[in-house]
């Protein structure tokens, strides 16, 4: 009889591990009350004149806000990248955390638009997923090496600054059926395997009769599992972070995996213009965002 390869045995181990996790999660689900079938008929509110004005204001504001918010998010991300590079260069040069900077541009020799850029001691962790059979610390050390750190500095950072408490659960049904937002806020459509797993999970949760749940395939079980490394950055990390970087580029690399929460705030528009000039420039800015050059 042919012997199983090591890769096949490892695959079976992963499937068995995933199966046991799902079995435990399914067993812990509370009973769900039956939901009445059929789509409820919507009814309409007939507004009085005041209500019509309020509703119209909301629709107009909502419609205008969508392109504005899109511009806001895109420009905020781009601005954050620029500010972070400047901030990190100053951070590494001084080997000490700088104060939060002011942002400003001039017009006719005077300050025009101003804001503040806030750099906090909170972090979004963007470390790679740890698969079954892998050692979390080894995976994270390799990740820091990949962004340019020396291996010894990577080891010290992971051992001294990261607290690990991994969590395993089931992915949201909406993610399985439709998709999810990626790390760069792009929408990633659900695969056929994910959709199939989502449909089976939804059917199970809404089933009225025991035993009607369609079994999951091994691929569907793996697709359904959501893993969270449960990584927490130790308090005071920013006071020690330069100990693990030998250049500003390496410090920027650290912040690409342990991303500080930072953002522009307290924006002030055309501070030296009079109210009429400010209004005209706001109209011009709105036209630019909405993609039109005429306002009636």
N, C-alpha and C positions, 0 to 999 in steps of 0.2 A: 504493500500500500504506500502511495506517495505521501511524503511528509509535507505538512503545511509550512509555507515560508514564514519567516519572521514578520514580514510586512502584513501577511494575511492574519497572523495571530494578533498583531498590534491593532489591525482594523477591527477584528472581533472584540478585542478588549474595549475599544472606544465605543462600539455599538452596545455592548453589554452595560458599560458605564452609563451611557446616555439612557438606555432602557430603564435601568434601575432608578435613575433620577426622575424620569417621566412618571414611572409607576408611583413613586413617592408623592410627586406633585399632584397627580390625578387623584390619588387616594385622599389627599388633604382638601380637595375642593369641596365647598359647601353645596348643599342641595339648592337648586335653582327653581324658583316658582315658574310654572308654565306661563308663556306669554301668549296672549290672545292673537289669533291670526287675523289677517286683513289689514288694509291700510286705512287709517283714520281719515275721514273727510275733513279737509280744512275749511274753516269758516272765515269770513272777511270782516274786518272792522271798518265801518263807515265813519270817517273822521268828520268832525265839525271843522270850521275854517281854521281855528287855532291848531287843531291836530294835524290838518293838511300842511300847514306851514312848518310845524315841527318835523313831520315825516319827510317833507321835501328837503329840509335842512340836513337831515341825517343822510338821505340818499346822496345828496350832492357832496357832503363831506366825505362819506365813505368812498364814493367813486373817485374823488380827487386824491384821497389819502393813499390809495393803492400805489400809484406810480411814485408818489412822494416818499412813501415808506420804502419802496424798492430802491430808490436813489439813496435814501438815508442809509440803508443797510450796506449797500455796495460801497458807498463813499466812506462809511465808517470803517469797514474792513480795510480798505486801501490806506486810509489815514492812520489806522492803528499800526499797520505794517511799517509805514514810514517812521512814525513816532517811536516804535519799539526799537528799531535799528539805531536811531539817534540816542535813545535812552540807554540802551545796552552798551554802546561805545563809551558813554560817560560813566556808566556803572563800572565797567571793567577798568577804565583809566584810573578812577579814584579808589577802586577795590571797596567801594562802599555804596550803598543805595542812595541815589540822588533824590532830591525833593521833586515833587510833581511840577512839570514845566507849564508855562503859559504858551498858548498858540496864538499867533497874530500875523496878519498881513497888513501892509500899508497901502494907502491911497493918497497921492499928493503930499507925501511926506508925513502923513498922520496915520495913526492906527485906524484900521477900517473894521475888519471882522476880528474878534478875539474869542478865545475859549480857554479852558483848562484841559489838561490830559491827566487822568487819574490812573496811577499804577498801584494795584492793591497787593496784599499778601495772600490772596486766595488764588487757587489754581484749578484749571481744567486739565485733567490727566489724559494724554493721548498716547499711551503706550500700547504696543501690539498685544493681540489676544494670546493668551496662554492655552495651548491645547492639552488634551489629556496626555499624561506621560511626560510632559515638559516641566522643567523646574522654573518657576516664575522669576526668581532672581536672575537666573542665567539668561532668560529671554530679555529681561529689562536691561541687564548689563550689555548684552549684544546690541540692543537698540541705541543706547547711549554711545557705544563705539561707532555705530553706523552714522551718527550725526557729527562725528569728528573727535570725540573724547578719547583720551588714552585709556587703555584697558584698566590700569590701576585706579585712575580717577573715576571711571565708571563703576568699578566694584565698590569703592568707598562711598560714592553717592548713593547707590542702591542700598547698601547695608546700613548706612548711617542716617539716611534722610527719608526713606520710604517705609511706611507701615502697610502691610499686606493683609487683607481680610477678604479673600475671594468669595463671590456670591454667584450661585447658579439658579436660573429660573426659566420660565417660559416666555418667549417673545410675545409682544402684543398682537392680538388677532389682526388688527388693522395693518400692521407691518407685514404680516404674513400674506394677507390677501391683496394688498395694494402695493406696498413698498415702503421705503423709509428715506430720510434725509441723510446723505453721507457726511463725511467730516468737513467737506467744503460747501455744505448746504445745498448740494445738488441732489435732486430726487432720484433714487435708485429704484427702478421697478422691481416688483417681486418676481422671482423665477417661477417656473411651472411647479417645481417641487415645493417651494414655499407656499404657493397658492393652494396646492393640494393639501398640504399640512394644515393650512388655515381653515379650509373648508371642513376638514375632518374634525378639527378642534371645535369649530363653531357648531357643528352638528352634535358633537358630544355634549357641549355645554347646554344646548337647547333640547336635548333628547328627553322624551317623556317616559320611555320604556327602557328598563335596564337591559343591557346587552345589545343595544342597537348601534353602538359605536363601531365604526369601520376601523380596523386595525391600521396603524401607521407603518409605512415601510421604514427600513433602516435610514434611508436618506432623509425622509420626512422627519424622523425623530431627531436627527442631527440638526436639520434646518430649524426645528422648533426651539431648540435650546438657546438660551441667552446667557452669556457669561459676562460677569463684571469682575474685573480684577480686584475691586475694592481697595484701590491704592489711595493712601492718604499721605500728604506731604507733611513732614514734621514742622511744628511751630518754630519760627525763627530761621527757616531755611534761607531766606534772602540775606540774612546776616552772614551765612557761611557759604553761599553758592559759589563765590569766586575761588574758594579753595579747590574746586573741582574743574576749573576752566583755566587753560593756559593762553587763551586769546579771547578777544571779544567775539570772534566767530564761534568758538566753542561755547561761550556763554549763551549766545543766540541759539545754538544747537540745543542746549539744555532747555531753554524756554520754548523750543518747538515741540518738546515732549511733555514738559510740565509748564503749561501755558498760563502765565499770570493773567488774571482778570484785569483788563485795562481798557479804558474807553475815554473818548472826548466828552466833555460836559460843559455846562454853563456858557453856551454859545451866545454871543451878542453880535447883532447884525448892524453894519454901517453906523458905528457909534458916533461918528462926527458929521453925519448927514442930518439935515432937518427932516421933520416928519413927512413932508411931501416927497422929498428925494428918496427917503426910505421906502415909502409906499410904491413909488415908481419902480424902484429896484426889486422890490418883492414881486411885483407884477411881472417884471422881466424874468426873474428867476423861475416863477411859476410857469411862464410860457416855455422856458427852456426845458423844464422837467416834463411838461405835458406834451412837448414836441410840436408846439404851435407858435406862431409869431404874431397872432392877432387876438386881441381881447375886445369884445364888444361892450 
